[in-house]
């Protein structure tokens, strides 16, 4: 099952995490949440991605 | 691939503002101008409980203007509660618009957890 878990902190800031996606589809799936709520300030790729690709662990975007 | 995204809140949707006010039992918001101590602001006017001046949400910029004199004219926690509820309501609206079901759960630390079950489409 593909899910997006969103935690809205008591101050309104939000953290979205995707589960069960493959490839780039997690980004596409969660994009509507990001654009709806505001500005994405940080993105972290989860370990399963690194196991598959060995790429850099974290990217930051403004 | 999976990922985690941190999102800085912006307030841009009058429907979600209205839903948040309703849920928090605040007066119905209205579009107009309001006088804050620092001057006149235009946008959606939200009156928080115990606040001397209203909060003004500019849906074009996403910015929320307020003047609570570092808590003397209104508790910051009331504004935070509004921003949190706005984010929850906006997520519910957008997820349903995408055809996804959502489960809402309150957490012990005061956060709200929303689990969006992504229907079909993206694999």
N, CA and C atoms of all chains as a GROMACS GRO file, in nm:
protein
  555
    1UNK      N    1   0.084  -0.120   0.000
    1UNK     CA    2   0.000   0.000   0.000
    1UNK      C    3   0.088   0.126   0.000
    2UNK      N    4   0.048   0.222  -0.080
    2UNK     CA    5   0.124   0.348  -0.088
    2UNK      C    6   0.056   0.453   0.000
    3UNK      N    7   0.132   0.506   0.091
    3UNK     CA    8   0.076   0.607   0.181
    3UNK      C    9   0.170   0.728   0.194
    4UNK      N   10   0.110   0.840   0.229
    4UNK     CA   11   0.187   0.959   0.265
    4UNK      C   12   0.146   0.994   0.408
    5UNK      N   13   0.245   0.999   0.495
    5UNK     CA   14   0.218   1.032   0.635
    5UNK      C   15   0.258   1.178   0.657
    6UNK      N   16   0.162   1.256   0.706
    6UNK     CA   17   0.186   1.399   0.727
    6UNK      C   18   0.171   1.428   0.876
    7UNK      N   19   0.274   1.485   0.935
    7UNK     CA   20   0.267   1.525   1.075
    7UNK      C   21   0.262   1.677   1.079
    8UNK      N   22   0.152   1.730   1.132
    8UNK     CA   23   0.139   1.876   1.146
    8UNK      C   24   0.170   1.910   1.291
    9UNK      N   25   0.280   1.981   1.312
    9UNK     CA   26   0.325   2.016   1.446
    9UNK      C   27   0.230   2.119   1.508
   10UNK      N   28   0.236   2.134   1.640
   10UNK     CA   29   0.149   2.232   1.706
   10UNK      C   30   0.166   2.375   1.656
   11UNK      N   31   0.278   2.405   1.591
   11UNK     CA   32   0.297   2.540   1.536
   11UNK      C   33   0.259   2.550   1.388
   12UNK      N   34   0.204   2.442   1.333
   12UNK     CA   35   0.158   2.446   1.195
   12UNK      C   36   0.258   2.397   1.093
   13UNK      N   37   0.384   2.383   1.132
   13UNK     CA   38   0.481   2.333   1.036
   13UNK      C   39   0.461   2.184   1.014
   14UNK      N   40   0.497   2.139   0.898
   14UNK     CA   41   0.454   2.008   0.852
   14UNK      C   42   0.571   1.925   0.803
   15UNK      N   43   0.559   1.794   0.826
   15UNK     CA   44   0.659   1.700   0.776
   15UNK      C   45   0.584   1.592   0.702
   16UNK      N   46   0.621   1.568   0.579
   16UNK     CA   47   0.553   1.466   0.499
   16UNK      C   48   0.652   1.354   0.468
   17UNK      N   49   0.608   1.230   0.486
   17UNK     CA   50   0.694   1.115   0.459
   17UNK      C   51   0.616   1.015   0.374
   18UNK      N   52   0.681   0.964   0.271
   18UNK     CA   53   0.614   0.870   0.182
   18UNK      C   54   0.656   0.726   0.214
   19UNK      N   55   0.563   0.634   0.191
   19UNK     CA   56   0.590   0.492   0.215
   19UNK      C   57   0.537   0.410   0.097
   20UNK      N   58   0.616   0.310   0.058
   20UNK     CA   59   0.568   0.212  -0.039
   20UNK      C   60   0.577   0.253  -0.184
   21UNK      N   61   0.649   0.360  -0.212
   21UNK     CA   62   0.661   0.404  -0.351
   21UNK      C   63   0.789   0.349  -0.412
   22UNK      N   64   0.793   0.348  -0.544
   22UNK     CA   65   0.916   0.310  -0.612
   22UNK      C   66   0.956   0.421  -0.708
   23UNK      N   67   1.086   0.428  -0.733
   23UNK     CA   68   1.136   0.529  -0.826
   23UNK      C   69   1.104   0.670  -0.778
   24UNK      N   70   1.083   0.757  -0.875
   24UNK     CA   71   1.056   0.898  -0.845
   24UNK      C   72   0.910   0.923  -0.807
   25UNK      N   73   0.828   0.819  -0.810
   25UNK     CA   74   0.684   0.840  -0.794
   25UNK      C   75   0.646   0.900  -0.658
   26UNK      N   76   0.732   0.878  -0.556
   26UNK     CA   77   0.700   0.936  -0.426
   26UNK      C   78   0.698   1.087  -0.433
   27UNK      N   79   0.791   1.141  -0.512
   27UNK     CA   80   0.796   1.288  -0.526
   27UNK      C   81   0.670   1.338  -0.594
   28UNK      N   82   0.630   1.267  -0.698
   28UNK     CA   83   0.509   1.308  -0.771
   28UNK      C   84   0.387   1.297  -0.679
   29UNK      N   85   0.382   1.189  -0.601
   29UNK     CA   86   0.266   1.165  -0.516
   29UNK      C   87   0.252   1.270  -0.407
   30UNK      N   88   0.363   1.314  -0.354
   30UNK     CA   89   0.354   1.407  -0.240
   30UNK      C   90   0.360   1.553  -0.283
   31UNK      N   91   0.379   1.576  -0.412
   31UNK     CA   92   0.395   1.715  -0.458
   31UNK      C   93   0.272   1.800  -0.426
   32UNK      N   94   0.154   1.739  -0.434
   32UNK     CA   95   0.033   1.819  -0.408
   32UNK      C   96   0.027   1.865  -0.264
   33UNK      N   97   0.082   1.786  -0.174
   33UNK     CA   98   0.085   1.825  -0.033
   33UNK      C   99   0.182   1.943  -0.016
   34UNK      N  100   0.297   1.929  -0.078
   34UNK     CA  101   0.399   2.035  -0.064
   34UNK      C  102   0.347   2.167  -0.120
   35UNK      N  103   0.289   2.162  -0.239
   35UNK     CA  104   0.244   2.287  -0.300
   35UNK      C  105   0.122   2.343  -0.228
   36UNK      N  106   0.041   2.256  -0.167
   36UNK     CA  107  -0.079   2.302  -0.098
   36UNK      C  108  -0.046   2.373   0.033
   37UNK      N  109   0.056   2.323   0.102
   37UNK     CA  110   0.081   2.372   0.238
   37UNK      C  111   0.182   2.486   0.246
   38UNK      N  112   0.268   2.497   0.150
   38UNK     CA  113   0.364   2.605   0.160
   38UNK      C  114   0.490   2.577   0.084
   39UNK      N  115   0.601   2.599   0.150
   39UNK     CA  116   0.729   2.591   0.082
   39UNK      C  117   0.811   2.477   0.142
   40UNK      N  118   0.853   2.383   0.057
   40UNK     CA  119   0.938   2.275   0.106
   40UNK      C  120   1.076   2.332   0.140
   41UNK      N  121   1.122   2.307   0.262
   41UNK     CA  122   1.249   2.366   0.304
   41UNK      C  123   1.360   2.264   0.309
   42UNK      N  124   1.325   2.136   0.315
   42UNK     CA  125   1.430   2.035   0.325
   42UNK      C  126   1.375   1.901   0.278
   43UNK      N  127   1.456   1.828   0.206
   43UNK     CA  128   1.414   1.695   0.161
   43UNK      C  129   1.520   1.594   0.198
   44UNK      N  130   1.478   1.483   0.258
   44UNK     CA  131   1.570   1.377   0.296
   44UNK      C  132   1.530   1.249   0.224
   45UNK      N  133   1.623   1.188   0.157
   45UNK     CA  134   1.595   1.060   0.092
   45UNK      C  135   1.613   0.949   0.194
   46UNK      N  136   1.520   0.855   0.198
   46UNK     CA  137   1.522   0.752   0.301
   46UNK      C  138   1.622   0.641   0.267
   47UNK      N  139   1.662   0.562   0.369
   47UNK     CA  140   1.770   0.464   0.352
   47UNK      C  141   1.749   0.366   0.235
   48UNK      N  142   1.626   0.324   0.210
   48UNK     CA  143   1.608   0.226   0.104
   48UNK      C  144   1.651   0.281  -0.032
   49UNK      N  145   1.640   0.412  -0.045
   49UNK     CA  146   1.686   0.475  -0.168
   49UNK      C  147   1.837   0.462  -0.180
   50UNK      N  148   1.908   0.487  -0.070
   50UNK     CA  149   2.054   0.483  -0.074
   50UNK      C  150   2.106   0.342  -0.095
   51UNK      N  151   2.035   0.244  -0.036
   51UNK     CA  152   2.076   0.105  -0.056
   51UNK      C  153   2.069   0.069  -0.203
   52UNK      N  154   1.974   0.128  -0.272
   52UNK     CA  155   1.958   0.094  -0.413
   52UNK      C  156   2.054   0.171  -0.502
   53UNK      N  157   2.087   0.294  -0.462
   53UNK     CA  158   2.163   0.378  -0.555
   53UNK      C  159   2.298   0.422  -0.501
   54UNK      N  160   2.311   0.422  -0.364
   54UNK     CA  161   2.436   0.468  -0.306
   54UNK      C  162   2.462   0.615  -0.329
   55UNK      N  163   2.358   0.691  -0.353
   55UNK     CA  164   2.377   0.833  -0.382
   55UNK      C  165   2.386   0.913  -0.253
   56UNK      N  166   2.405   1.039  -0.268
   56UNK     CA  167   2.422   1.129  -0.154
   56UNK      C  168   2.300   1.124  -0.063
   57UNK      N  169   2.321   1.137   0.066
   57UNK     CA  170   2.213   1.114   0.161
   57UNK      C  171   2.109   1.224   0.168
   58UNK      N  172   2.150   1.347   0.157
   58UNK     CA  173   2.052   1.453   0.180
   58UNK      C  174   2.069   1.563   0.078
   59UNK      N  175   1.957   1.616   0.034
   59UNK     CA  176   1.962   1.732  -0.053
   59UNK      C  177   1.871   1.838   0.005
   60UNK      N  178   1.911   1.961  -0.009
   60UNK     CA  179   1.831   2.072   0.041
   60UNK      C  180   1.789   2.157  -0.075
   61UNK      N  181   1.664   2.199  -0.071
   61UNK     CA  182   1.618   2.288  -0.177
   61UNK      C  183   1.535   2.398  -0.118
   62UNK      N  184   1.533   2.507  -0.184
   62UNK     CA  185   1.454   2.622  -0.140
   62UNK      C  186   1.343   2.645  -0.239
   63UNK      N  187   1.158   0.460  -0.434
   63UNK     CA  188   1.225   0.558  -0.348
   63UNK      C  189   1.123   0.622  -0.255
   64UNK      N  190   1.166   0.651  -0.138
   64UNK     CA  191   1.081   0.726  -0.045
   64UNK      C  192   1.160   0.845   0.008
   65UNK      N  193   1.086   0.940   0.056
   65UNK     CA  194   1.155   1.059   0.104
   65UNK      C  195   1.074   1.128   0.213
   66UNK      N  196   1.142   1.221   0.280
   66UNK     CA  197   1.078   1.300   0.386
   66UNK      C  198   1.095   1.447   0.348
   67UNK      N  199   0.989   1.523   0.357
   67UNK     CA  200   0.995   1.665   0.321
   67UNK      C  201   0.947   1.750   0.437
   68UNK      N  202   1.024   1.850   0.472
   68UNK     CA  203   0.981   1.949   0.570
   68UNK      C  204   0.916   2.066   0.496
   69UNK      N  205   0.801   2.111   0.545
   69UNK     CA  206   0.729   2.217   0.475
   69UNK      C  207   0.702   2.333   0.569
   70UNK      N  208   0.741   2.452   0.525
   70UNK     CA  209   0.716   2.574   0.602
   70UNK      C  210   0.577   2.625   0.564
   71UNK      N  211   0.492   2.645   0.664
   71UNK     CA  212   0.351   2.673   0.637
   71UNK      C  213   0.329   2.809   0.571
   72UNK      N  214   0.239   2.811   0.473
   72UNK     CA  215   0.189   2.934   0.414
   72UNK      C  216   0.037   2.922   0.408
   73UNK      N  217  -0.032   3.032   0.425
   73UNK     CA  218  -0.178   3.030   0.430
   73UNK      C  219  -0.232   3.095   0.302
   74UNK      N  220  -0.290   3.011   0.214
   74UNK     CA  221  -0.331   3.061   0.082
   74UNK      C  222  -0.475   3.024   0.043
   75UNK      N  223  -0.543   2.944   0.122
   75UNK     CA  224  -0.674   2.893   0.079
   75UNK      C  225  -0.786   2.941   0.172
   76UNK      N  226  -0.874   3.030   0.122
   76UNK     CA  227  -0.985   3.080   0.205
   76UNK      C  228  -1.078   2.969   0.255
   77UNK      N  229  -1.094   2.864   0.175
   77UNK     CA  230  -1.182   2.753   0.217
   77UNK      C  231  -1.125   2.684   0.341
   78UNK      N  232  -0.994   2.663   0.339
   78UNK     CA  233  -0.930   2.599   0.455
   78UNK      C  234  -0.926   2.694   0.575
   79UNK      N  235  -0.912   2.824   0.550
   79UNK     CA  236  -0.917   2.922   0.661
   79UNK      C  237  -1.054   2.914   0.729
   80UNK      N  238  -1.158   2.912   0.646
   80UNK     CA  239  -1.294   2.905   0.699
   80UNK      C  240  -1.316   2.776   0.779
   81UNK      N  241  -1.265   2.666   0.724
   81UNK     CA  242  -1.281   2.536   0.792
   81UNK      C  243  -1.206   2.536   0.926
   82UNK      N  244  -1.088   2.596   0.927
   82UNK     CA  245  -1.010   2.601   1.051
   82UNK      C  246  -1.083   2.685   1.157
   83UNK      N  247  -1.138   2.798   1.116
   83UNK     CA  248  -1.212   2.884   1.210
   83UNK      C  249  -1.333   2.810   1.265
   84UNK      N  250  -1.403   2.740   1.177
   84UNK     CA  251  -1.520   2.666   1.221
   84UNK      C  252  -1.482   2.560   1.323
   85UNK      N  253  -1.378   2.486   1.291
   85UNK     CA  254  -1.334   2.377   1.380
   85UNK      C  255  -1.289   2.430   1.517
   86UNK      N  256  -1.226   2.548   1.516
   86UNK     CA  257  -1.176   2.607   1.642
   86UNK      C  258  -1.280   2.695   1.709
   87UNK      N  259  -1.400   2.698   1.650
   87UNK     CA  260  -1.511   2.778   1.704
   87UNK      C  261  -1.476   2.926   1.714
   88UNK      N  262  -1.407   2.975   1.611
   88UNK     CA  263  -1.375   3.117   1.600
   88UNK      C  264  -1.482   3.184   1.515
   89UNK      N  265  -1.496   3.317   1.526
   89UNK     CA  266  -1.591   3.386   1.439
   89UNK      C  267  -1.558   3.359   1.292
   90UNK      N  268  -1.660   3.363   1.208
   90UNK     CA  269  -1.640   3.336   1.066
   90UNK      C  270  -1.544   3.441   1.007
   91UNK      N  271  -1.443   3.397   0.932
   91UNK     CA  272  -1.349   3.495   0.875
   91UNK      C  273  -1.415   3.573   0.761
   92UNK      N  274  -1.362   3.690   0.732
   92UNK     CA  275  -1.416   3.766   0.620
   92UNK      C  276  -1.303   3.838   0.548
   93UNK      N  277  -1.326   3.861   0.420
   93UNK     CA  278  -1.226   3.929   0.337
   93UNK      C  279  -1.243   4.079   0.354
   94UNK      N  280  -1.134   4.148   0.381
   94UNK     CA  281  -1.144   4.292   0.399
   94UNK      C  282  -1.013   4.348   0.451
   95UNK      N  283  -1.023   4.463   0.518
   95UNK     CA  284  -0.903   4.522   0.576
   95UNK      C  285  -0.922   4.535   0.726
   96UNK      N  286  -0.813   4.530   0.796
   96UNK     CA  287  -0.818   4.539   0.943
   96UNK      C  288  -0.703   4.625   0.991
   97UNK      N  289  -0.727   4.698   1.097
   97UNK     CA  290  -0.625   4.781   1.156
   97UNK      C  291  -0.550   4.702   1.262
   98UNK      N  292  -0.423   4.684   1.237
   98UNK     CA  293  -0.336   4.631   1.341
   98UNK      C  294  -0.264   4.749   1.404
   99UNK      N  295  -0.196   4.728   1.514
   99UNK     CA  296  -0.123   4.839   1.576
   99UNK      C  297  -0.024   4.900   1.477
  100UNK      N  298   0.036   4.812   1.396
  100UNK     CA  299   0.140   4.857   1.303
  100UNK      C  300   0.084   4.913   1.173
  101UNK      N  301  -0.048   4.914   1.156
  101UNK     CA  302  -0.106   4.970   1.035
  101UNK      C  303  -0.215   4.885   0.977
  102UNK      N  304  -0.265   4.931   0.862
  102UNK     CA  305  -0.377   4.863   0.797
  102UNK      C  306  -0.326   4.746   0.713
  103UNK      N  307  -0.397   4.633   0.719
  103UNK     CA  308  -0.362   4.516   0.637
  103UNK      C  309  -0.488   4.466   0.569
  104UNK      N  310  -0.470   4.411   0.449
  104UNK     CA  311  -0.582   4.355   0.375
  104UNK      C  312  -0.565   4.205   0.359
  105UNK      N  313  -0.678   4.134   0.364
  105UNK     CA  314  -0.674   3.989   0.347
  105UNK      C  315  -0.793   3.926   0.418
  106UNK      N  316  -0.778   3.799   0.451
  106UNK     CA  317  -0.883   3.731   0.527
  106UNK      C  318  -0.861   3.756   0.676
  107UNK      N  319  -0.963   3.812   0.739
  107UNK     CA  320  -0.952   3.857   0.878
  107UNK      C  321  -0.999   3.745   0.970
  108UNK      N  322  -0.911   3.706   1.060
  108UNK     CA  323  -0.942   3.600   1.156
  108UNK      C  324  -0.927   3.659   1.296
  109UNK      N  325  -1.028   3.643   1.378
  109UNK     CA  326  -1.022   3.693   1.515
  109UNK      C  327  -0.995   3.577   1.610
  110UNK      N  328  -0.877   3.574   1.668
  110UNK     CA  329  -0.842   3.468   1.763
  110UNK      C  330  -0.894   3.503   1.902
  111UNK      N  331  -0.921   3.402   1.981
  111UNK     CA  332  -0.971   3.423   2.117
  111UNK      C  333  -0.869   3.499   2.201
  112UNK      N  334  -0.916   3.607   2.264
  112UNK     CA  335  -0.831   3.682   2.356
  112UNK      C  336  -0.731   3.774   2.288
  113UNK      N  337  -0.736   3.785   2.157
  113UNK     CA  338  -0.641   3.871   2.085
  113UNK      C  339  -0.699   4.011   2.066
  114UNK      N  340  -0.616   4.113   2.094
  114UNK     CA  341  -0.661   4.251   2.079
  114UNK      C  342  -0.683   4.286   1.932
  115UNK      N  343  -0.589   4.245   1.846
  115UNK     CA  344  -0.599   4.273   1.703
  115UNK      C  345  -0.624   4.142   1.628
  116UNK      N  346  -0.692   4.151   1.515
  116UNK     CA  347  -0.713   4.028   1.437
  116UNK      C  348  -0.585   3.984   1.367
  117UNK      N  349  -0.590   3.862   1.317
  117UNK     CA  350  -0.484   3.810   1.232
  117UNK      C  351  -0.530   3.830   1.088
  118UNK      N  352  -0.439   3.872   1.000
  118UNK     CA  353  -0.478   3.896   0.860
  118UNK      C  354  -0.398   3.802   0.769
  119UNK      N  355  -0.472   3.718   0.696
  119UNK     CA  356  -0.408   3.619   0.609
  119UNK      C  357  -0.412   3.672   0.465
  120UNK      N  358  -0.295   3.695   0.408
  120UNK     CA  359  -0.285   3.738   0.269
  120UNK      C  360  -0.269   3.613   0.182
  121UNK      N  361  -0.376   3.573   0.116
  121UNK     CA  362  -0.374   3.447   0.041
  121UNK      C  363  -0.291   3.455  -0.087
  122UNK      N  364  -0.255   3.575  -0.128
  122UNK     CA  365  -0.167   3.586  -0.245
  122UNK      C  366  -0.022   3.556  -0.209
  123UNK      N  367   0.020   3.607  -0.096
  123UNK     CA  368   0.159   3.586  -0.055
  123UNK      C  369   0.176   3.466   0.038
  124UNK      N  370   0.066   3.424   0.101
  124UNK     CA  371   0.075   3.317   0.200
  124UNK      C  372   0.115   3.367   0.337
  125UNK      N  373   0.137   3.498   0.346
  125UNK     CA  374   0.185   3.557   0.471
  125UNK      C  375   0.071   3.583   0.569
  126UNK      N  376   0.099   3.566   0.696
  126UNK     CA  377   0.003   3.596   0.802
  126UNK      C  378   0.056   3.715   0.882
  127UNK      N  379  -0.021   3.824   0.883
  127UNK     CA  380   0.019   3.942   0.958
  127UNK      C  381  -0.054   3.944   1.092
  128UNK      N  382   0.018   3.978   1.196
  128UNK     CA  383  -0.044   3.987   1.329
  128UNK      C  384   0.041   4.079   1.415
  129UNK      N  385  -0.018   4.123   1.524
  129UNK     CA  386   0.055   4.208   1.616
  129UNK      C  387   0.009   4.174   1.757
  130UNK      N  388   0.084   4.090   1.822
  130UNK     CA  389   0.042   4.048   1.958
  130UNK      C  390   0.140   4.097   2.065
  131UNK      N  391   0.228   4.188   2.026
  131UNK     CA  392   0.319   4.252   2.121
  131UNK      C  393   0.386   4.148   2.209
  132UNK      N  394   0.447   4.052   2.142
  132UNK     CA  395   0.520   3.944   2.209
  132UNK      C  396   0.437   3.873   2.315
  133UNK      N  397   0.310   3.856   2.287
  133UNK     CA  398   0.223   3.780   2.377
  133UNK      C  399   0.137   3.864   2.468
  134UNK      N  400   0.167   3.995   2.479
  134UNK     CA  401   0.089   4.081   2.569
  134UNK      C  402  -0.052   4.107   2.515
  135UNK      N  403  -0.066   4.103   2.382
  135UNK     CA  404  -0.195   4.132   2.321
  135UNK      C  405  -0.260   4.006   2.263
  136UNK      N  406  -0.211   3.892   2.302
  136UNK     CA  407  -0.269   3.767   2.254
  136UNK      C  408  -0.167   3.655   2.262
  137UNK      N  409  -0.212   3.538   2.304
  137UNK     CA  410  -0.121   3.426   2.324
  137UNK      C  411  -0.079   3.365   2.190
  138UNK      N  412   0.050   3.347   2.175
  138UNK     CA  413   0.103   3.287   2.052
  138UNK      C  414   0.041   3.147   2.027
  139UNK      N  415   0.011   3.077   2.136
  139UNK     CA  416  -0.043   2.941   2.121
  139UNK      C  417  -0.175   2.940   2.044
  140UNK      N  418  -0.252   3.050   2.054
  140UNK     CA  419  -0.379   3.057   1.978
  140UNK      C  420  -0.352   3.066   1.828
  141UNK      N  421  -0.250   3.143   1.793
  141UNK     CA  422  -0.213   3.154   1.652
  141UNK      C  423  -0.159   3.020   1.601
  142UNK      N  424  -0.074   2.958   1.682
  142UNK     CA  425  -0.019   2.827   1.642
  142UNK      C  426  -0.131   2.726   1.620
  143UNK      N  427  -0.231   2.728   1.707
  143UNK     CA  428  -0.344   2.634   1.693
  143UNK      C  429  -0.418   2.659   1.563
  144UNK      N  430  -0.433   2.787   1.527
  144UNK     CA  431  -0.499   2.819   1.401
  144UNK      C  432  -0.416   2.770   1.283
  145UNK      N  433  -0.285   2.794   1.287
  145UNK     CA  434  -0.198   2.752   1.176
  145UNK      C  435  -0.195   2.600   1.162
  146UNK      N  436  -0.197   2.532   1.276
  146UNK     CA  437  -0.199   2.386   1.271
  146UNK      C  438  -0.329   2.336   1.209
  147UNK      N  439  -0.439   2.395   1.253
  147UNK     CA  440  -0.568   2.348   1.202
  147UNK      C  441  -0.583   2.382   1.053
  148UNK      N  442  -0.530   2.498   1.015
  148UNK     CA  443  -0.532   2.534   0.872
  148UNK      C  444  -0.460   2.427   0.791
  149UNK      N  445  -0.341   2.388   0.836
  149UNK     CA  446  -0.262   2.289   0.762
  149UNK      C  447  -0.336   2.156   0.753
  150UNK      N  448  -0.402   2.118   0.862
  150UNK     CA  449  -0.479   1.993   0.862
  150UNK      C  450  -0.595   2.002   0.762
  151UNK      N  451  -0.671   2.111   0.770
  151UNK     CA  452  -0.787   2.125   0.682
  151UNK      C  453  -0.743   2.132   0.535
  152UNK      N  454  -0.634   2.202   0.508
  152UNK     CA  455  -0.585   2.215   0.370
  152UNK      C  456  -0.540   2.078   0.317
  153UNK      N  457  -0.475   2.001   0.401
  153UNK     CA  458  -0.434   1.866   0.359
  153UNK      C  459  -0.555   1.779   0.330
  154UNK      N  460  -0.656   1.785   0.416
  154UNK     CA  461  -0.778   1.706   0.394
  154UNK      C  462  -0.843   1.744   0.261
  155UNK      N  463  -0.853   1.874   0.236
  155UNK     CA  464  -0.916   1.922   0.112
  155UNK      C  465  -0.839   1.872  -0.010
  156UNK      N  466  -0.708   1.888  -0.009
  156UNK     CA  467  -0.628   1.854  -0.126
  156UNK      C  468  -0.620   1.703  -0.148
  157UNK      N  469  -0.609   1.628  -0.039
  157UNK     CA  470  -0.602   1.481  -0.053
  157UNK      C  471  -0.732   1.427  -0.112
  158UNK      N  472  -0.844   1.479  -0.066
  158UNK     CA  473  -0.973   1.432  -0.117
  158UNK      C  474  -0.992   1.475  -0.261
  159UNK      N  475  -0.941   1.594  -0.293
  159UNK     CA  476  -0.950   1.642  -0.431
  159UNK      C  477  -0.873   1.549  -0.526
  160UNK      N  478  -0.766   1.489  -0.473
  160UNK     CA  479  -0.686   1.395  -0.552
  160UNK      C  480  -0.748   1.255  -0.555
  161UNK      N  481  -0.857   1.237  -0.480
  161UNK     CA  482  -0.923   1.107  -0.476
  161UNK      C  483  -0.867   1.012  -0.373
  162UNK      N  484  -0.790   1.065  -0.278
  162UNK     CA  485  -0.728   0.981  -0.175
  162UNK      C  486  -0.813   0.984  -0.047
  163UNK      N  487  -0.810   0.874   0.028
  163UNK     CA  488  -0.874   0.875   0.158
  163UNK      C  489  -0.771   0.917   0.264
  164UNK      N  490  -0.819   0.976   0.373
  164UNK     CA  491  -0.730   1.028   0.476
  164UNK      C  492  -0.780   0.985   0.614
  165UNK      N  493  -0.687   0.944   0.699
  165UNK     CA  494  -0.720   0.914   0.839
  165UNK      C  495  -0.648   1.017   0.926
  166UNK      N  496  -0.723   1.081   1.016
  166UNK     CA  497  -0.666   1.184   1.104
  166UNK      C  498  -0.652   1.129   1.245
  167UNK      N  499  -0.540   1.160   1.308
  167UNK     CA  500  -0.514   1.110   1.443
  167UNK      C  501  -0.440   1.216   1.524
  168UNK      N  502  -0.487   1.242   1.646
  168UNK     CA  503  -0.418   1.336   1.734
  168UNK      C  504  -0.308   1.262   1.810
  169UNK      N  505  -0.189   1.321   1.817
  169UNK     CA  506  -0.077   1.258   1.887
  169UNK      C  507  -0.058   1.323   2.025
  170UNK      N  508   0.011   1.250   2.112
  170UNK     CA  509   0.027   1.294   2.251
  170UNK      C  510   0.101   1.426   2.263
  171UNK      N  511   0.189   1.456   2.169
  171UNK     CA  512   0.268   1.579   2.179
  171UNK      C  513   0.195   1.702   2.122
  172UNK      N  514   0.070   1.682   2.084
  172UNK     CA  515  -0.007   1.794   2.030
  172UNK      C  516  -0.007   1.801   1.878
  173UNK      N  517   0.074   1.717   1.816
  173UNK     CA  518   0.075   1.713   1.669
  173UNK      C  519  -0.049   1.640   1.618
  174UNK      N  520  -0.077   1.659   1.490
  174UNK     CA  521  -0.184   1.585   1.424
  174UNK      C  522  -0.121   1.503   1.312
  175UNK      N  523  -0.153   1.375   1.309
  175UNK     CA  524  -0.100   1.287   1.206
  175UNK      C  525  -0.210   1.257   1.104
  176UNK      N  526  -0.177   1.278   0.977
  176UNK     CA  527  -0.271   1.249   0.869
  176UNK      C  528  -0.208   1.139   0.782
  177UNK      N  529  -0.279   1.030   0.765
  177UNK     CA  530  -0.230   0.922   0.680
  177UNK      C  531  -0.314   0.921   0.552
  178UNK      N  532  -0.246   0.952   0.442
  178UNK     CA  533  -0.313   0.959   0.312
  178UNK      C  534  -0.288   0.827   0.239
  179UNK      N  535  -0.396   0.756   0.207
  179UNK     CA  536  -0.385   0.634   0.129
  179UNK      C  537  -0.395   0.671  -0.017
  180UNK      N  538  -0.285   0.652  -0.087
  180UNK     CA  539  -0.278   0.697  -0.227
  180UNK      C  540  -0.347   0.594  -0.316
  181UNK      N  541  -0.453   0.638  -0.379
  181UNK     CA  542  -0.533   0.547  -0.463
  181UNK      C  543  -0.475   0.542  -0.603
  182UNK      N  544  -0.448   0.417  -0.653
  182UNK     CA  545  -0.409   0.394  -0.792
  182UNK      C  546  -0.304   0.492  -0.841
  183UNK      N  547  -0.306   0.520  -0.971
  183UNK     CA  548  -0.220   0.621  -1.032
  183UNK      C  549  -0.073   0.596  -1.010
  184UNK      N  550  -0.012   0.673  -0.920
  184UNK     CA  551   0.131   0.662  -0.897
  184UNK      C  552   0.168   0.525  -0.845
  185UNK      N  553   0.276   0.466  -0.895
  185UNK     CA  554   0.317   0.333  -0.849
  185UNK      C  555   0.453   0.340  -0.783
   0.00000   0.00000   0.00000
